[in-house]
Amino acid sequence: MKILIIIYVTILNLILSQSLSKGKELYSSRGEGATGLKAKSEPIESAIMEFEKGRLNPETALEAGVYLLRSYYYKGQFVIEDIDEKKEIFKKGKTIGESLILEYPNSAAIRYWYLVNLGRWAQVYGTLAAARGGVADLMKTHSEKIIELDDQYMDGGGYFMLGAVHLKSPYIPFILSWPSNTRAVEYLTKALAQGEDTPSQTVYLARALYKEGEKNNAIKMLKKFVSKPISKNNRVEDLEYKLEAENLLADWD
């Protein structure tokens, strides 16, 4: 009987480990057939199903969890158009992220993609909900933890998140007194120094520089970015930032 149980568990784990591989393959095809910033639902929906299976195998659970968070962000941002449905997707990503942090407190990847979902959750729920939820302080705390755990993850993703929250959070005396655009420039510059210049880092740093009065540097940075071709691996995500950069240039010139 014990032998049968061992065989059953082995086969089940093998099937579940294959789910992770299948999910990653589906995830890599998420941008195929997209029209502008509107992606098709089938690839990411199928990927989510596979990653949920992968979470059941202890050997693949962590990586599947990371990809699950990535998938919920992508689905909410580029597949779903209805605002109420977006709220539910980002809320789910936020909730899953919170539980995964408790399960894997030393994973920089889990914290990073939790913050991606949290940031979009705050965006769709609005400023008041974000303030009540203490989103700015959460972003700051987890960003600092990501830097402590792995400052190279996602090309300096921890520095990017920390710079982004300094840039976007309002300075409110006695309530939210730490946000600083000068610090935003500092951290976003550090992010760019950790690896490749990502579209998100480039656009955020340009915005921070412009806010600091460095208009020429900001414009030069964005012009260089928009002249480059879109990444094939992140075509929809990168297009979002390219369009934002083009809009900023139109406003600044």
N, C-alpha and C positions, 0 to 999 in steps of 0.2 A: 504493500500500500504506500509506504514512504517513497519507494522508487517511482511509483506512478505519479505521486504528487510532485516530486523533483522534476520528472520529465515534463509534466504539465506546466509547471512554473517556468522552466527553461524555454519551452516552446512559446509561452505567452510573452515572456520578456523579449524573445527574438522578434516576435510579431510587432511588439510595441516599439522596439528599437528601429525597426524598419519604418514605422510611422513617422519618426523624427526625420529620417532621410527623405521620405516621400513628401513630408510637409515642407522641408527646406527647398526641395525641387519645385513645388508649387509656389512657394513664396518668391523664388527667383523669377517666376514668370508673371508676377503680379501686375506688371506694367504693360503686358502684351495686349494690344487691341484698345488701349486707352485713348480717349478723345480729349485732348487737352489735359485738364486736371481731373477728369472724370474717368475712373478706372472701372473695369468690369468686375462684377462681384464674384464670379465663379472661382477664380484661382485663390483668392484670399479666404473665401468661405471654406473651401476644401482644405486649405492649409491649416486653418484654425481647428478643424475637426481632427486632423492628423496630429497637431501639436497637443491637443487635449488628450489624445490617446498616449502620446509620448510622455506626458506628465505622470502616467500611471507606472512607468518603469523607473525604478530608483536610479538606474544608470544613465538615463536620458532626461530625467525630470527637470534638472536645472536648465539645460540648454533649451528644452522644449518650452519651459516657462518664459525664458527670455524672448523666444520667437513668438510666443503667444501674445506677449505685451506689444511687440513690434507689429504684429498682425492686427491687433485691435486698434492701434493708432492709425495704421494705414486704412483700415476699413472705415473708421470714423471720419478721417480726413478726406479721403479720395473716392470712396464708394458711396457712402450715405450722403444724401442731399437734404433730407428733411431734418430740421433743427432738433425736433424732439427725439428722433431716432439717434441723431448724433450725440445728444446728451446721454442717452442710455448706453451707447457704445463706450464713450469715454468714461462714464461712471463705472462701467464694468471693468475697463482697463485699469482704472484707478483702484478699485476694490481688489482686483486680482493682484495688482502690484503691492498693495499694502500687506496682503497675506504672504506673498512671496518674500518680501523683505524680512518678515518674521521667521520664515523658513530658511532663508539664505542671507543672513545679515552681512556677510562678508563678500557678497557678489556686487561688484561695481556695475555689471551689466544690468542686473535686476533693478538697481536703484536708478540707473540712467533712463531706462525705458519706462519705469514708473513715473519719473519726472516728465517725460515726453507726454504721457497720457494725462498726468495731472495738469500740465500747462494747457493742453487743449480742453480739458474739462473746465478749467477756470475761464477759458476764452468763451466757451459756449454757454456757460451758466451765468457769466457776467461778473462785474467788479464786486458787487455786494456779496455774492456767494463766495467769491474768492477771498474776500476780506474776512468773512465769518469763518471760513475754513482755515485761515492762517496760511494760505498758499505761499505767500512770499517767504515766510519764515521756514516753511517746509522745504521749499526749493533751495534756500540758502543752506540749511542744515544737511540735506542729502547731497547737494553739490560738493560741499566741503568733505563729506564722507567718501564720495567717489574719488576725489583727488587723493585722499589718504590711502584708499584701497588700490587704485590703479590710475595714475594721472595720465597714462597713455591711452586709456580706453576711448574708442571712437574719436581718435585724433585729438585728444585733450578734451573729451566731452564734459568732464567735470568742470574745467575752467570755463568752457563755453556756457554751460548752464548757470554757473555763478555769475558770469558776466552778463548773461541775458536777464537774470532776475534783478541785477543792479540797474540795468538799462530800463526795464519795463515797469519796475515797482515805483510808486509815487513816494516821495519823501514827505512824511507826516510827523511833525514834531511831537515828541513824547509817546507816539504810537508806533511809527515805523521810521525810525531815525537813521537806519544804517544805509539805505540805498544811496548810491553815489555814481554819477556818470563817469567820473574820473576812474573809479574802481572798475566800472564796466569796461572801459578802454584797456585798463591794465590786464584784466582777466581774459578778455577776448583776444588780446594780443598774445598772451601766454598760450591760449588754445591753439592759435595758428602756428605757434612754435613747436607744438608737440608732434605734428604729423603733416598730412596733406591739408591744403587749404580747402575746406569744405564749403559748399555754397551757403549753408546756414551761418557758419562762422564769418564768412566774408561779408554777407549782408548785414549781420548784426554789428560787426565792427565798424562798417561804413556808417551805419546809423549813429553809433556812439561817437565816432570821430566828427561827424557833421554837427552833432549836438554840442560838442566841445569847441566848435568854431573852426575845425579843420576841414572846411568844405572842399578844397582842391584835392586833398588826399582821399577823401571819401569818394568823390566823383571818379578820380583816377582808378581807385580800387574796383568800383562797380563796372566801369567801362571795360576793364581788363577781364572781369568775370563774365560779362554778357557776351564777350567776343569768343569765348570758348564754347565748344560743342557740349551738348547735354550728355551726361553719363548714360550708357546703355543699361547699367545695372540699377540705377535709381532715377529712371527717366521722369517719372511723374513728380517725385519729391524734388528733384533738382529744377524741374520746370517751374514749380511753385515759387522758388526763390529767384529764378531768372526773371519771371514776370514781375515780381516785387521789385527787383533791382531796376528793371526798365521803367517802372512807374516812379520810383524814387528819382532816377535820372531826369525824367520828364519834369518832375516837380522842382528839382534843384537847379537845372540849367537855366 
